[in-house]
């Protein structure tokens, strides 16, 4: 059975968001995916032996490790940290740790994500102050909050974020309580799905003028497209493909370019996946190409024609995995 676009994105989103990695680890999903199952395999209180070495402006309470399974073949570890804010609120964040694994590429990418998030958090602390407001997707926002203490527009997903009760139950365990107020996350999703100039105009209407505003975007946000579509009510034209490992970089990029032009605008981005090859995303239509989300990610069209009033102030390595934009009002 051929996988429809919406169902494919839903499966991609599940696998990517729970692992924090690209679906290239497992190849393209098939639409017979069994439901997610999970179990708590480790729970450590702060100060106990084995507690992960982490730095946060908040008081850490505990760390929990979950094993999440999809069928018999896919098994992934997910780390959740619990911490207490200055208002005595206990929050949770999904964090990346370089877990030991017999799968070297998988372990390498976990360590890489951990290091890149550590670097971006240090940059945020160095170059922004406590008045700064960060806009980002909900799981990125949790990491910004835990690692830096900077204000974020949202702190948690909503019930509508997820396709079914099974997914919702998992993320309530790992990321903390569902936010009963969907307004902020719906607005954020709508902004990302809007034409970039319209989105910036909307931001001017809803955000306080005297607060510095920054966007943080991550390449993994492309795996959240089904969530953004569900909350914004708009369909976005992004597609992904894994190109196998090749010793000839030039011919591989030429192949990606041909693929991006076949049924799309020709705009693409690529990222090397250790031990797998190249993960490429393409944009299917001009409306998607001009959305705020596409403009903030390193697609070839965005690099050639960047958005006005969005100044890039930080970009990580690994294919610009993380980027921060300053909104110039």
C-alpha positions as CSV (number, residue, x, y, z in Angstrom):
1,X,0.0,0.0,0.0
2,X,1.4,3.4,-1.0
3,X,1.8,5.8,1.9
4,X,-0.2,9.0,1.5
5,X,1.7,12.3,2.1
6,X,-0.2,13.2,5.3
7,X,0.2,9.7,6.8
8,X,3.9,9.6,5.8
9,X,4.5,13.0,7.5
10,X,2.7,11.7,10.6
11,X,4.9,8.6,10.8
12,X,8.0,10.7,10.1
13,X,7.0,13.1,12.9
14,X,6.6,10.4,15.4
15,X,9.9,8.7,14.7
16,X,11.9,12.0,14.4
17,X,10.5,13.7,17.5
18,X,10.8,10.8,19.8
19,X,14.4,10.1,18.8
20,X,15.6,13.6,18.0
21,X,17.1,12.1,14.8
22,X,16.4,11.7,11.1
23,X,14.3,8.9,9.8
24,X,17.2,8.0,7.6
25,X,18.4,5.7,10.4
26,X,15.6,3.4,9.6
27,X,14.8,4.2,6.0
28,X,11.4,5.4,4.9
29,X,8.5,4.3,7.1
30,X,5.6,2.1,5.9
31,X,2.0,2.6,6.7
32,X,1.6,-0.5,8.8
33,X,3.4,1.1,11.6
34,X,2.4,-0.5,14.9
35,X,1.5,1.8,17.9
36,X,4.1,3.2,20.1
37,X,4.9,1.4,23.3
38,X,7.2,2.7,26.1
39,X,8.5,1.9,29.5
40,X,10.4,3.8,32.2
41,X,13.8,2.1,32.4
42,X,15.7,4.4,34.8
43,X,14.7,7.1,37.2
44,X,17.4,9.1,39.1
45,X,17.0,11.9,41.7
46,X,19.4,14.8,41.5
47,X,22.6,14.2,43.4
48,X,22.4,10.4,43.1
49,X,25.2,8.4,41.4
50,X,24.7,8.3,37.7
51,X,22.8,11.6,37.4
52,X,23.7,13.2,34.0
53,X,26.2,16.1,34.0
54,X,24.0,19.0,33.0
55,X,24.1,22.8,33.5
56,X,21.0,24.8,34.1
57,X,20.0,28.0,35.9
58,X,17.3,26.1,37.6
59,X,17.3,23.5,40.4
60,X,17.2,20.0,38.9
61,X,14.9,17.5,40.5
62,X,15.4,14.2,38.6
63,X,16.1,12.5,35.3
64,X,14.1,9.7,33.7
65,X,15.0,7.5,30.8
66,X,12.3,5.9,28.6
67,X,12.6,3.1,26.1
68,X,10.2,3.7,23.3
69,X,9.4,0.9,20.8
70,X,7.6,0.8,17.5
71,X,7.1,-2.9,16.7
72,X,9.9,-5.3,17.3
73,X,12.6,-3.5,15.3
74,X,12.7,0.1,16.4
75,X,13.8,0.8,20.0
76,X,15.0,4.2,21.1
77,X,16.0,5.8,24.4
78,X,14.5,9.1,25.4
79,X,15.8,11.3,28.2
80,X,13.6,13.6,30.2
81,X,14.8,16.1,32.9
82,X,12.6,17.5,35.6
83,X,13.6,20.9,37.1
84,X,12.1,23.5,39.4
85,X,11.7,27.1,38.2
86,X,12.1,30.2,40.4
87,X,8.3,30.3,40.9
88,X,8.5,26.7,42.3
89,X,6.9,25.2,39.1
90,X,8.2,21.8,38.2
91,X,8.8,21.5,34.4
92,X,10.2,18.8,32.1
93,X,12.4,18.9,29.0
94,X,13.5,16.3,26.5
95,X,17.3,16.5,26.4
96,X,19.9,14.8,24.3
97,X,22.6,12.7,25.9
98,X,25.4,10.7,24.2
99,X,23.9,7.4,25.4
100,X,26.0,4.3,25.0
101,X,24.9,2.1,22.1
102,X,26.2,-0.7,20.0
103,X,25.0,1.4,17.0
104,X,28.0,3.7,16.4
105,X,26.2,6.1,13.9
106,X,23.2,6.4,16.2
107,X,25.5,7.2,19.3
108,X,27.5,9.7,17.2
109,X,24.4,11.6,16.3
110,X,23.1,11.7,19.8
111,X,26.4,13.1,21.0
112,X,26.4,15.6,18.1
113,X,22.9,16.9,19.0
114,X,23.9,17.2,22.7
115,X,27.0,19.2,21.8
116,X,25.2,21.5,19.4
117,X,22.5,22.3,21.9
118,X,25.1,23.0,24.5
119,X,26.9,25.4,22.2
120,X,23.7,27.2,21.2
121,X,22.7,27.6,24.9
122,X,26.1,29.1,25.7
123,X,25.7,31.6,22.8
124,X,22.2,32.5,24.0
125,X,23.5,33.2,27.5
126,X,26.4,35.3,26.2
127,X,24.5,37.4,23.7
128,X,21.0,37.9,25.1
129,X,19.6,39.2,28.4
130,X,16.7,38.2,30.6
131,X,14.2,40.4,28.8
132,X,14.7,38.4,25.6
133,X,11.8,36.4,24.2
134,X,12.4,33.2,22.1
135,X,9.9,31.8,19.6
136,X,10.4,28.1,18.7
137,X,8.6,24.8,18.5
138,X,7.4,23.3,21.8
139,X,10.3,20.8,22.4
140,X,12.9,23.3,21.3
141,X,11.3,25.8,23.7
142,X,11.6,23.4,26.6
143,X,15.3,22.9,25.9
144,X,15.8,26.7,25.7
145,X,14.0,27.2,29.0
146,X,16.0,24.4,30.8
147,X,19.4,25.3,29.4
148,X,19.2,29.1,29.6
149,X,16.2,30.3,31.5
150,X,15.4,32.7,28.7
151,X,11.7,33.4,28.2
152,X,9.9,31.3,25.6
153,X,6.5,32.0,24.1
154,X,5.3,28.4,24.8
155,X,6.3,25.7,27.2
156,X,4.3,22.6,26.3
157,X,2.4,20.9,23.5
158,X,-1.4,20.8,23.3
159,X,-3.8,17.9,22.9
160,X,-4.4,18.8,19.2
161,X,-0.6,18.7,18.5
162,X,-0.8,14.9,18.3
163,X,-2.6,12.6,16.0
164,X,-4.0,10.2,18.6
165,X,-4.4,9.5,22.3
166,X,-1.4,7.1,22.2
167,X,1.0,9.8,21.1
168,X,-0.5,12.3,23.5
169,X,0.0,9.9,26.5
170,X,3.6,9.3,25.6
171,X,4.5,13.0,25.4
172,X,2.6,13.7,28.7
173,X,5.0,11.2,30.3
174,X,8.1,12.6,28.7
175,X,7.5,16.3,28.2
176,X,5.1,17.0,31.1
177,X,1.5,18.1,31.3
178,X,-0.4,19.1,28.1
179,X,-1.2,22.8,27.9
180,X,-5.0,23.3,28.1
181,X,-4.7,26.6,26.3
182,X,-4.0,26.0,22.6
183,X,-4.0,29.7,21.5
184,X,-0.3,30.4,21.7
185,X,0.9,27.2,20.0
186,X,-1.8,27.6,17.3
187,X,-0.6,31.1,16.7
188,X,3.0,29.9,16.4
189,X,2.0,27.2,14.0
190,X,0.1,29.7,11.9
191,X,3.0,32.1,11.8
192,X,5.4,29.4,10.6
193,X,2.9,28.4,7.8
194,X,2.3,32.0,6.7
195,X,4.0,34.0,4.0
196,X,7.0,35.4,5.7
197,X,6.0,39.1,5.2
198,X,2.5,38.4,6.5
199,X,3.9,36.5,9.5
200,X,6.2,39.5,10.4
201,X,3.2,41.8,10.2
202,X,1.2,39.5,12.5
203,X,4.1,39.4,15.0
204,X,4.1,43.2,15.2
205,X,0.4,43.0,16.2
206,X,0.8,40.4,19.0
207,X,4.2,40.9,20.5
208,X,5.3,43.7,22.9
209,X,7.4,46.3,21.1
210,X,10.0,46.8,23.9
211,X,11.0,43.1,24.1
212,X,13.9,41.7,22.0
213,X,12.5,38.8,20.0
214,X,14.5,35.9,18.5
215,X,13.5,32.8,16.6
216,X,15.3,29.6,17.1
217,X,14.8,27.0,14.4
218,X,16.2,23.4,14.0
219,X,16.4,21.1,11.0
220,X,14.4,18.6,13.1
221,X,11.5,21.0,12.9
222,X,10.8,19.6,9.4
223,X,9.8,16.4,11.1
224,X,7.1,18.4,13.0
225,X,5.4,19.6,9.8
226,X,2.4,17.4,10.4
227,X,2.0,19.0,13.8
228,X,2.3,22.5,12.3
229,X,-0.3,21.6,9.6
230,X,-2.7,20.2,12.2
231,X,-2.6,23.3,14.3
232,X,-2.4,25.9,11.5
233,X,-5.0,24.3,9.2
234,X,-2.6,24.7,6.3
235,X,-0.8,22.1,4.2
236,X,2.9,22.6,3.5
237,X,4.8,21.2,0.6
238,X,7.9,19.6,2.0
239,X,9.2,16.2,1.1
240,X,12.2,14.2,2.2
241,X,14.4,11.5,0.7
242,X,17.5,9.6,1.8
243,X,20.3,9.4,-0.7
244,X,22.7,6.4,0.0
245,X,26.3,7.0,0.9
246,X,28.4,8.0,-2.1
247,X,32.1,8.6,-2.6
248,X,31.4,11.1,-5.3
249,X,30.0,14.2,-3.6
250,X,29.5,16.2,-6.8
251,X,27.4,13.6,-8.5
252,X,25.4,13.1,-5.4
253,X,24.6,16.8,-5.1
254,X,23.7,16.8,-8.9
255,X,21.3,13.9,-8.2
256,X,19.7,15.9,-5.3
257,X,19.3,18.9,-7.6
258,X,17.6,16.8,-10.2
259,X,15.2,15.3,-7.6
260,X,14.4,18.7,-6.2
261,X,13.4,20.0,-9.6
262,X,11.4,17.0,-10.7
263,X,8.1,17.9,-8.9
264,X,9.2,20.9,-6.9
265,X,10.6,24.4,-7.1
266,X,14.2,23.2,-7.2
267,X,14.8,24.4,-3.7
268,X,16.4,21.9,-1.3
269,X,18.6,21.4,1.7
270,X,20.9,18.5,2.6
271,X,22.4,17.0,5.7
272,X,24.9,14.2,6.1
273,X,23.7,11.3,8.1
274,X,26.7,9.3,9.6
275,X,26.8,5.8,8.1
276,X,23.7,6.3,6.0
277,X,24.2,9.0,3.3
278,X,22.5,12.3,2.7
279,X,19.1,13.3,3.9
280,X,17.5,15.8,1.5
281,X,14.4,17.9,1.8
282,X,12.7,19.6,-1.2
283,X,10.0,22.3,-1.5
284,X,7.1,21.4,-3.7
285,X,5.5,24.8,-4.4
286,X,6.2,28.5,-4.3
287,X,3.7,29.2,-1.5
288,X,5.7,26.9,0.8
289,X,8.9,28.4,-0.4
290,X,7.9,31.8,0.9
291,X,6.6,30.6,4.3
292,X,8.3,31.8,7.5
293,X,9.4,28.2,8.3
294,X,11.1,27.7,4.9
295,X,12.8,31.1,5.0
296,X,14.5,30.4,8.3
297,X,15.8,27.0,7.3
298,X,18.9,26.6,5.0
299,X,17.0,25.8,1.8
300,X,18.8,27.0,-1.4
301,X,16.0,29.5,-2.1
302,X,16.2,31.0,1.4
303,X,20.0,31.4,1.1
304,X,19.6,33.1,-2.2
305,X,16.8,35.3,-1.1
306,X,16.7,35.8,2.7
307,X,13.8,37.4,4.5
308,X,13.8,41.1,5.3
309,X,13.8,42.0,9.0
310,X,15.2,38.6,10.1
311,X,18.9,38.8,10.9
312,X,20.7,35.5,11.3
313,X,22.9,35.9,14.4
314,X,23.8,32.3,15.1
315,X,24.2,29.1,12.9
316,X,25.6,25.8,14.1
317,X,27.6,23.3,12.0
318,X,26.2,20.0,10.8
319,X,24.3,21.6,7.9
320,X,23.1,24.6,10.0
321,X,21.3,22.2,12.3
322,X,20.4,25.1,14.7
323,X,19.9,28.7,13.8
324,X,18.9,31.9,15.6
325,X,17.3,34.9,14.0
326,X,16.9,38.4,15.5
327,X,13.6,40.0,14.5
328,X,14.4,43.6,13.4
329,X,11.1,45.4,13.8
